[in-house]
Amino acid sequence: MAWAPSTPPTTTIPSGSSLAAQAIVARQGIYDTRASLFAYELLFRPATPSGVQLSDADAATAQVLMSAFTDIGLAQLVAGHVAFINVPYTFLAAGYCETLPTDHVVLEILEDVQIDRAFLDRARDLVRNGHTLSLDDFVYRPELEPLIELTKYIKLDVLALSQQQLIEQVELLQRFDVTLVAEKVESLNDLEHLRNLGIEFFQGYALARPAVVRARTTNANRAVLLELLCELQDPHSEVSELVDTVGRDPEIAYALLRILNSAYLSLTNPINSLHQALIMLGTDGLRNWATMMIMTRLAPNSPELTSGALIRAKMCELCARRTSAADPTIAFSAGLLSYLPDLVDKTMPNIARQLQLGPELTAALVNHQGSAGHILDCVLAYEHQDQHHLATNAAPPEMIKSFLDAARWSTSTMSALTTANP
């Protein structure tokens, strides 16, 4: 019987974000011995025909993660399967992988990894905390045994190894509790031989070529929500007016009270009114939570768009907080509202005029001026991996850490928002 891989489902991803339009993530299937799709490896691909060259492997990993968590969404990208993601030495050693989900992500360690005590300690911590490791383009060396013992998957490059070398590698690895993956399989005729060697999974052009995941845009009439958003962002509104504005939309008010009383915030006493919410959150907190509720309704069929906005907003807030360079609340608002052009198909100057934003927030959004504007500018440069811009514009330190912390926050917040919003 002919061995033919099952065709993975076509992924159609609603979006409107600039990142999604760039289609920067590709995925390549990994198949089991029955030709069933087991996993995808996520791969970086240039964002434009001319290519966007990232300066190092860390930047490429960050770019893949950025798309996986924002404009596409990891769940939709891998459709319930496992995701293999390359993690270079410095990315793993610095602890940036700790916030990634353990159930559907395999951390793929590159072949040029430097095995030292610090790296092994970090790898042990990851495995102890539930993460799964894979070794890419592997060739056995005795000094790699401590890492092999922590690893679940080992990928062997069948193009780089002769048949005899491949047999030797399999024999050397049989005494370890690892699962072997043959990569760069270019001929279906090789599969029977590879299966007879004891290899359980297969990846390569003979099975499936890397496919860029593309996006589809959607449009809707959002005039009423924009009007409400305009009232929320009015810097001259009194406290009572802010409560009245949120209360004008019963669905948003109800959703806000639901999320405040959910397990997400773990409050001791229930919140029964918007006035109580105002006391607990403060004016800026109430404004931001209500704005997030509206954002989810502006893109009801595009949760990945809302997730992207939340990550950008939280990343701006964290950069402001960690550097004391700007008001974290204003930085959060700037990041959140900067997604509006993608949601409502209007320019930022038009949106700023319509919402009648305050001068500091307007300057940040329209011209990237002021302290909050500088942080927003750097976060946008990070999203596009513009290393030159980050280096020449005094970017806040620990940008990758801020992104991953924001991604983790966004994941839990999106879950809470989805549950709370009608």
C-alpha positions as CSV (number, residue, x, y, z in Angstrom):
1,M,0.0,0.0,0.0
2,A,1.4,3.4,-1.0
3,W,2.5,5.6,2.0
4,A,0.9,9.0,1.6
5,P,0.7,11.7,4.4
6,S,-2.7,12.9,5.4
7,T,-3.4,16.4,4.2
8,P,-3.5,18.9,7.1
9,P,-6.5,21.1,7.2
10,T,-6.4,24.4,5.5
11,T,-6.0,27.2,8.0
12,T,-8.1,30.3,7.1
13,I,-7.3,33.0,9.6
14,P,-9.4,36.1,10.0
15,S,-7.3,39.2,10.6
16,G,-6.7,42.8,9.8
17,S,-3.4,43.5,11.5
18,S,-0.3,44.6,9.7
19,L,1.6,41.6,11.0
20,A,-0.9,39.2,9.7
21,A,-0.7,40.8,6.3
22,Q,3.0,40.2,6.3
23,A,2.5,36.4,6.7
24,I,5.7,35.9,8.6
25,V,5.1,32.3,9.9
26,A,5.4,29.1,7.9
27,R,4.6,25.6,9.3
28,Q,5.8,22.2,8.1
29,G,4.1,19.0,9.1
30,I,5.6,16.1,11.0
31,Y,4.0,12.7,10.4
32,D,3.8,9.4,12.2
33,T,4.3,5.9,10.8
34,R,0.6,5.7,9.8
35,A,0.9,8.9,7.7
36,S,-1.1,10.9,10.3
37,L,-0.2,14.5,11.0
38,F,1.4,14.6,14.5
39,A,2.9,18.1,14.8
40,Y,4.0,21.3,13.0
41,E,7.4,22.9,13.1
42,L,6.9,26.7,13.1
43,L,9.4,28.5,10.8
44,F,10.4,32.1,10.2
45,R,9.7,33.4,6.7
46,P,10.6,36.9,5.3
47,A,7.8,39.4,5.7
48,T,8.2,41.0,2.2
49,P,9.3,39.7,-1.2
50,S,12.7,41.4,-0.7
51,G,13.0,39.6,2.7
52,V,13.4,40.9,6.2
53,Q,16.8,39.8,7.5
54,L,16.9,39.3,11.3
55,S,20.3,39.8,12.9
56,D,20.3,36.5,14.8
57,A,18.5,33.3,15.8
58,D,17.0,35.0,18.8
59,A,15.3,37.6,16.7
60,A,13.9,34.9,14.4
61,T,12.5,32.9,17.4
62,A,11.0,36.1,18.8
63,Q,9.3,36.8,15.4
64,V,7.8,33.3,15.2
65,L,6.5,33.6,18.8
66,M,5.1,37.1,18.1
67,S,3.0,35.8,15.2
68,A,2.0,32.6,17.0
69,F,0.7,34.5,20.0
70,T,-0.8,37.6,18.3
71,D,-2.1,38.0,14.8
72,I,-2.5,34.3,14.1
73,G,-2.9,32.6,17.5
74,L,-1.1,29.4,18.4
75,A,-4.3,27.3,18.7
76,Q,-5.4,28.2,15.2
77,L,-1.9,27.9,13.8
78,V,-1.3,24.3,14.9
79,A,-5.0,23.3,14.9
80,G,-4.7,21.2,18.1
81,H,-1.4,19.6,17.1
82,V,2.0,20.0,18.8
83,A,4.2,22.9,17.8
84,F,8.0,22.5,17.5
85,I,9.7,25.9,17.9
86,N,13.4,26.5,17.5
87,V,15.0,28.0,20.6
88,P,18.7,29.2,20.3
89,Y,21.1,29.0,23.2
90,T,20.7,32.5,24.6
91,F,16.9,32.5,24.2
92,L,16.7,29.3,26.4
93,A,19.4,30.2,28.8
94,A,17.9,33.6,29.6
95,G,14.7,31.9,30.7
96,Y,12.5,33.3,27.9
97,C,10.9,29.9,27.3
98,E,9.4,29.5,30.7
99,T,6.1,31.3,29.8
100,L,5.4,29.2,26.8
101,P,2.5,26.6,27.2
102,T,3.8,23.2,28.1
103,D,1.0,21.1,26.6
104,H,1.3,22.0,22.9
105,V,4.9,23.4,22.5
106,V,8.1,21.4,22.0
107,L,11.3,23.5,22.5
108,E,13.7,22.5,19.7
109,I,17.3,23.1,20.6
110,L,19.6,23.9,17.7
111,E,22.6,21.8,16.7
112,D,25.1,24.4,17.5
113,V,24.1,24.7,21.2
114,Q,26.9,25.2,23.7
115,I,26.5,22.6,26.5
116,D,27.6,24.1,29.8
117,R,26.5,23.9,33.4
118,A,24.2,26.9,33.2
119,F,22.5,25.6,30.1
120,L,21.9,22.1,31.5
121,D,20.5,23.6,34.8
122,R,18.1,25.7,32.7
123,A,17.1,22.7,30.6
124,R,16.5,20.6,33.8
125,D,14.3,23.4,35.2
126,L,12.2,23.5,32.0
127,V,11.7,19.7,32.0
128,R,10.9,19.7,35.7
129,N,8.2,22.3,35.0
130,G,6.6,20.3,32.3
131,H,8.3,21.5,29.1
132,T,9.3,19.1,26.3
133,L,12.7,19.3,24.6
134,S,13.8,18.2,21.1
135,L,17.3,18.2,19.6
136,D,17.6,19.3,16.0
137,D,20.1,18.1,13.4
138,F,21.5,15.7,15.9
139,V,24.8,13.9,15.8
140,Y,25.8,11.9,18.8
141,R,28.7,12.9,21.0
142,P,29.4,11.5,24.5
143,E,29.4,15.0,26.0
144,L,25.8,15.4,24.8
145,E,24.5,12.6,27.0
146,P,23.3,14.8,29.9
147,L,21.2,16.7,27.4
148,I,19.9,13.6,25.7
149,E,18.7,12.3,29.1
150,L,16.4,15.4,29.3
151,T,15.1,15.1,25.8
152,K,12.0,13.5,24.4
153,Y,12.6,14.0,20.6
154,I,15.8,13.7,18.6
155,K,15.7,14.8,14.9
156,L,18.2,13.1,12.5
157,D,19.0,14.9,9.2
158,V,18.8,12.1,6.6
159,L,20.4,14.2,4.0
160,A,23.5,14.9,6.1
161,L,24.0,11.3,7.2
162,S,25.0,8.3,5.0
163,Q,23.0,5.2,5.4
164,Q,25.7,3.7,7.6
165,Q,26.0,6.8,9.7
166,L,22.2,6.9,10.2
167,I,22.2,3.2,11.4
168,E,25.0,4.1,13.8
169,Q,23.2,7.1,15.2
170,V,20.0,5.0,15.7
171,E,22.0,2.3,17.5
172,L,23.7,4.8,19.8
173,L,20.4,6.3,20.8
174,Q,18.5,3.1,21.4
175,R,19.7,3.0,25.1
176,F,18.0,6.3,25.8
177,D,14.3,7.0,26.3
178,V,13.9,9.2,23.2
179,T,11.7,9.3,20.1
180,L,13.4,9.7,16.8
181,V,12.3,12.0,14.0
182,A,13.8,11.8,10.5
183,E,13.9,15.2,9.0
184,K,14.7,16.4,5.4
185,V,13.0,13.3,4.0
186,E,12.9,14.0,0.2
187,S,11.8,10.6,-1.1
188,L,8.9,8.4,-0.1
189,N,11.1,5.4,-1.1
190,D,13.2,6.1,2.0
191,L,10.3,5.8,4.4
192,E,10.2,2.0,4.7
193,H,13.9,1.9,5.4
194,L,13.6,4.6,8.0
195,R,10.6,2.9,9.7
196,N,12.5,-0.4,9.8
197,L,15.3,1.4,11.7
198,G,12.9,2.3,14.4
199,I,12.2,5.9,13.5
200,E,8.7,7.0,14.5
201,F,8.2,10.4,13.0
202,F,9.0,12.0,9.6
203,Q,9.4,15.5,8.2
204,G,10.5,16.7,4.8
205,Y,9.6,17.7,1.3
206,A,8.4,14.2,0.4
207,L,5.6,14.6,2.9
208,A,4.8,18.3,3.1
209,R,6.7,21.5,2.1
210,P,6.6,24.5,4.5
211,A,3.4,26.5,4.0
212,V,3.1,30.1,4.8
213,V,0.0,30.8,6.8
214,R,-2.0,33.7,5.3
215,A,-4.7,35.9,6.6
216,R,-8.1,37.1,5.6
217,T,-9.5,40.5,6.5
218,T,-13.0,41.2,7.7
219,N,-15.1,44.4,7.8
220,A,-18.1,45.5,9.9
221,N,-20.0,48.6,10.9
222,R,-18.7,49.6,14.3
223,A,-20.0,53.2,14.6
224,V,-21.9,52.6,17.8
225,L,-18.9,51.0,19.6
226,L,-16.6,53.8,18.3
227,E,-19.0,56.4,19.8
228,L,-18.9,54.7,23.1
229,L,-15.1,54.4,22.9
230,C,-15.0,58.1,22.2
231,E,-16.9,58.9,25.4
232,L,-14.6,56.5,27.4
233,Q,-11.4,58.2,26.2
234,D,-12.6,61.8,26.9
235,P,-9.9,63.1,29.3
236,H,-12.3,65.8,30.5
237,S,-15.1,63.4,31.6
238,E,-15.9,63.3,35.3
239,V,-15.8,60.2,37.4
240,S,-19.6,59.9,37.4
241,E,-19.7,60.4,33.7
242,L,-17.3,57.5,33.1
243,V,-19.5,55.2,35.1
244,D,-22.6,56.4,33.2
245,T,-20.8,55.8,29.9
246,V,-19.9,52.2,30.7
247,G,-23.5,51.7,32.0
248,R,-25.0,52.9,28.7
249,D,-24.1,49.6,27.2
250,P,-25.7,46.9,29.4
251,E,-23.8,44.1,27.7
252,I,-20.4,45.7,28.4
253,A,-21.3,46.6,31.9
254,Y,-22.5,43.0,32.5
255,A,-19.3,41.6,31.0
256,L,-17.1,43.9,33.0
257,L,-18.8,42.8,36.3
258,R,-18.5,39.2,35.2
259,I,-14.8,39.4,34.6
260,L,-14.2,41.3,37.8
261,N,-16.0,38.5,39.7
262,S,-14.3,35.7,37.8
263,A,-11.5,33.5,39.1
264,Y,-9.1,35.5,36.9
265,L,-8.9,38.3,39.5
266,S,-9.6,36.2,42.6
267,L,-11.3,38.9,44.6
268,T,-12.3,38.3,48.2
269,N,-15.6,40.2,48.0
270,P,-17.9,40.3,44.9
271,I,-18.3,43.5,42.9
272,N,-22.0,44.2,42.4
273,S,-22.0,47.7,40.7
274,L,-19.9,49.8,38.4
275,H,-19.3,52.3,41.3
276,Q,-17.7,49.4,43.2
277,A,-15.7,48.6,40.1
278,L,-14.5,52.2,39.9
279,I,-13.4,52.2,43.5
280,M,-11.4,49.0,43.0
281,L,-9.9,49.7,39.6
282,G,-9.6,53.5,39.7
283,T,-10.7,55.7,36.7
284,D,-7.8,54.6,34.5
285,G,-8.3,50.9,35.3
286,L,-12.1,51.1,34.6
287,R,-11.4,52.9,31.4
288,N,-8.9,50.3,30.2
289,W,-11.0,47.3,31.1
290,A,-14.0,48.8,29.4
291,T,-11.9,49.6,26.4
292,M,-10.7,46.0,26.2
293,M,-14.3,44.8,26.3
294,I,-15.1,47.1,23.3
295,M,-12.0,45.9,21.4
296,T,-13.2,42.3,21.7
297,R,-16.5,43.3,20.2
298,L,-14.9,45.4,17.5
299,A,-13.3,42.2,16.3
300,P,-15.8,39.5,17.3
301,N,-14.5,36.9,14.8
302,S,-10.8,37.8,15.2
303,P,-9.7,37.0,18.7
304,E,-6.1,36.9,17.5
305,L,-6.4,40.6,16.7
306,T,-7.6,41.4,20.2
307,S,-4.8,39.3,21.6
308,G,-2.3,41.3,19.5
309,A,-3.7,44.5,20.9
310,L,-3.5,43.2,24.4
311,I,0.1,42.1,24.0
312,R,1.2,45.4,22.5
313,A,-0.6,47.3,25.3
314,K,0.8,45.2,28.1
315,M,4.3,45.3,26.6
316,C,4.1,49.1,26.4
317,E,3.0,49.2,30.1
318,L,5.8,46.9,31.2
319,C,8.5,48.8,29.4
320,A,7.2,52.1,30.9
321,R,7.0,50.5,34.4
322,R,10.5,48.9,34.2
323,T,12.2,52.0,32.9
324,S,10.1,54.7,34.8
325,A,10.2,56.5,31.4
326,A,6.5,57.1,31.0
327,D,3.2,56.7,32.8
328,P,2.4,53.0,32.5
329,T,-1.3,53.7,32.2
330,I,-0.9,56.0,29.3
331,A,1.6,53.6,27.7
332,F,-1.0,50.8,28.0
333,S,-3.7,53.0,26.4
334,A,-1.3,54.0,23.6
335,G,-0.5,50.3,22.8
336,L,-4.2,49.3,23.0
337,L,-5.6,52.1,20.9
338,S,-2.8,51.8,18.3
339,Y,-4.6,48.7,17.0
340,L,-7.7,50.7,16.1
341,P,-6.7,51.5,12.5
342,D,-6.7,47.8,11.8
343,L,-10.0,47.3,13.4
344,V,-12.0,50.2,11.9
345,D,-10.1,50.9,8.7
346,K,-9.4,54.5,9.5
347,T,-6.1,56.5,9.9
348,M,-4.8,57.2,13.3
349,P,-5.1,61.0,13.0
350,N,-8.8,60.6,12.1
351,I,-9.3,58.2,15.0
352,A,-7.5,60.6,17.4
353,R,-9.7,63.4,16.3
354,Q,-12.9,61.4,16.6
355,L,-12.0,60.1,20.0
356,Q,-10.9,63.6,21.2
357,L,-7.9,62.1,23.0
358,G,-5.8,64.1,25.3
359,P,-2.7,65.8,24.0
360,E,-0.2,63.3,25.5
361,L,-2.0,60.2,24.1
362,T,-2.6,61.9,20.8
363,A,1.1,62.8,20.4
364,A,2.0,59.2,21.2
365,L,-0.4,57.6,18.8
366,V,-0.2,60.0,15.9
367,N,3.5,61.0,15.9
368,H,5.1,58.6,18.4
369,Q,6.2,61.6,20.4
370,G,6.6,62.1,24.1
371,S,7.7,59.4,26.6
372,A,4.7,57.1,25.8
373,G,5.2,57.7,22.1
374,H,8.8,56.6,22.3
375,I,7.9,53.4,24.1
376,L,5.1,52.6,21.5
377,D,7.6,53.3,18.7
378,C,10.1,50.8,20.2
379,V,7.4,48.2,20.7
380,L,6.3,48.5,17.1
381,A,9.9,48.3,16.0
382,Y,10.3,45.1,18.1
383,E,7.2,43.6,16.4
384,H,8.7,44.2,13.0
385,Q,12.2,43.1,14.3
386,D,13.7,46.4,13.1
387,Q,17.0,45.9,14.9
388,H,18.6,49.0,13.5
389,H,15.7,51.2,14.8
390,L,15.8,49.6,18.2
391,A,19.6,50.1,18.4
392,T,19.6,53.7,17.4
393,N,16.5,54.9,19.4
394,A,17.5,53.8,22.9
395,A,15.0,51.0,23.1
396,P,14.1,49.9,26.7
397,P,16.1,46.9,27.9
398,E,14.7,43.3,28.2
399,M,12.3,43.8,25.2
400,I,12.0,40.0,24.7
401,K,11.2,39.4,28.4
402,S,8.6,42.2,28.3
403,F,7.0,40.6,25.2
404,L,6.9,37.1,26.7
405,D,5.4,38.4,30.0
406,A,2.9,40.3,28.0
407,A,2.1,37.2,25.9
408,R,1.4,35.2,29.0
409,W,-0.8,38.0,30.4
410,S,-2.7,38.2,27.2
411,T,-3.3,34.5,27.0
412,S,-5.0,34.5,30.5
413,T,-6.8,37.8,29.9
414,M,-8.1,36.6,26.5
415,S,-9.5,33.6,28.2
416,A,-11.2,35.7,30.8
417,L,-12.5,38.2,28.2
418,T,-13.9,35.4,26.0
419,T,-15.8,34.0,29.0
420,A,-17.0,37.3,30.3
421,N,-18.0,39.0,27.0
422,P,-21.5,38.1,25.7
